[in-house]
Amino acid sequence: MTQDIRAHARYIPVSPQKARLVIDLVRGKDVLEALDLLRFIPNKAARPVSKVIASAMANAEENFGLNRNDLYIYRIYADEGPTRRWRRFGARGRFKPWLRRSSHITVILREHEA
């Protein structure tokens, strides 16, 4: 039986749509390969995604005694977090809200089958 290793990052100040663009690049890859790939992506969402993957890798090593070379990204997704409405006043007394979106990023790792 394979066990799932999880890590969550909540209230990340990046919209889920932008985070999913980065997440789609690393889905299904080995953990070390994904971290190397994320290091060179010039997207704002790449840093929090790499931190969550590194946290899940550390959880696997510390809590379950697994080797980092045997891990791969089984599932990774970004859910929508709370949206802050920022005040922006337009012409003729109108109100134009800026939507400051946030996301919750979840990573599930598994060990390669022998």
C-alpha positions in Angstrom: 0.0 0.0 0.0 1.3 3.4 -0.9 1.0 6.3 1.5 0.3 9.9 0.7 2.5 12.7 2.0 0.8 16.0 2.1 1.7 19.7 2.5 -0.6 22.7 2.3 0.1 26.4 1.9 -2.9 28.7 2.6 -3.6 32.3 1.8 -0.9 32.7 -0.8 -1.3 36.2 -2.4 -1.4 34.8 -6.0 -4.6 34.2 -7.9 -5.4 30.5 -8.4 -5.5 30.9 -12.2 -1.8 32.1 -12.2 -0.8 29.4 -9.7 -2.3 26.7 -11.9 -0.1 27.8 -14.9 3.0 26.9 -12.8 1.4 23.9 -11.2 0.6 22.3 -14.6 4.3 22.3 -15.5 5.4 20.1 -12.5 2.4 17.8 -12.2 3.6 14.1 -12.3 7.3 14.9 -12.2 9.9 13.7 -9.7 10.3 16.0 -6.7 13.9 17.0 -7.4 13.2 17.6 -11.1 10.2 19.8 -10.2 12.3 21.9 -7.8 15.0 22.4 -10.4 12.4 23.4 -13.0 10.7 25.9 -10.6 14.0 27.6 -9.8 14.2 29.0 -13.3 10.6 30.0 -13.9 10.2 33.8 -13.7 6.6 33.6 -12.4 5.6 35.0 -9.1 3.7 31.8 -8.2 6.8 29.6 -8.8 8.4 30.4 -5.4 5.4 29.5 -3.2 4.8 26.3 -5.2 8.4 25.3 -4.8 8.2 26.0 -1.0 5.2 23.7 -0.7 6.9 20.9 -2.7 10.0 21.3 -0.5 7.9 21.1 2.6 6.1 17.9 1.4 9.5 16.4 0.7 10.8 17.3 4.2 7.6 15.8 5.7 8.3 12.5 3.8 11.9 12.4 5.0 11.3 13.3 8.6 7.9 11.7 9.4 8.0 8.6 7.1 11.7 8.0 6.6 11.4 8.0 2.8 14.2 8.8 0.3 13.8 12.0 -1.6 15.0 10.4 -4.9 12.0 8.0 -4.8 9.3 10.6 -4.5 7.1 12.1 -7.3 4.2 14.5 -7.3 1.0 12.5 -7.3 -1.4 15.3 -7.1 -1.0 19.1 -6.9 -3.7 21.7 -7.1 -4.6 25.3 -6.2 -8.0 26.1 -4.7 -9.4 29.6 -4.4 -8.8 31.4 -1.2 -10.6 34.5 0.1 -10.8 37.6 -2.1 -10.1 41.0 -0.7 -11.9 43.9 -2.3 -9.7 46.9 -2.6 -11.2 50.4 -3.0 -10.7 52.2 -6.3 -12.7 55.2 -7.2 -13.5 56.0 -10.8 -14.8 59.0 -12.6 -18.2 60.5 -11.8 -18.3 59.0 -8.3 -18.2 55.4 -9.4 -16.7 52.6 -7.4 -14.3 50.2 -9.2 -13.2 47.4 -6.9 -9.8 45.7 -7.4 -10.1 42.0 -6.5 -7.0 40.9 -4.7 -7.3 37.1 -5.0 -5.5 34.5 -2.9 -5.1 30.7 -3.2 -4.6 27.6 -1.2 -1.9 25.2 -2.7 -1.9 21.5 -1.9 0.7 18.9 -2.8 0.4 15.2 -2.4 3.5 13.1 -2.9 3.9 9.3 -3.4 6.8 6.9 -3.5 7.7 5.2 -6.8 6.6 1.6 -7.0 9.5 -0.8 -6.8 
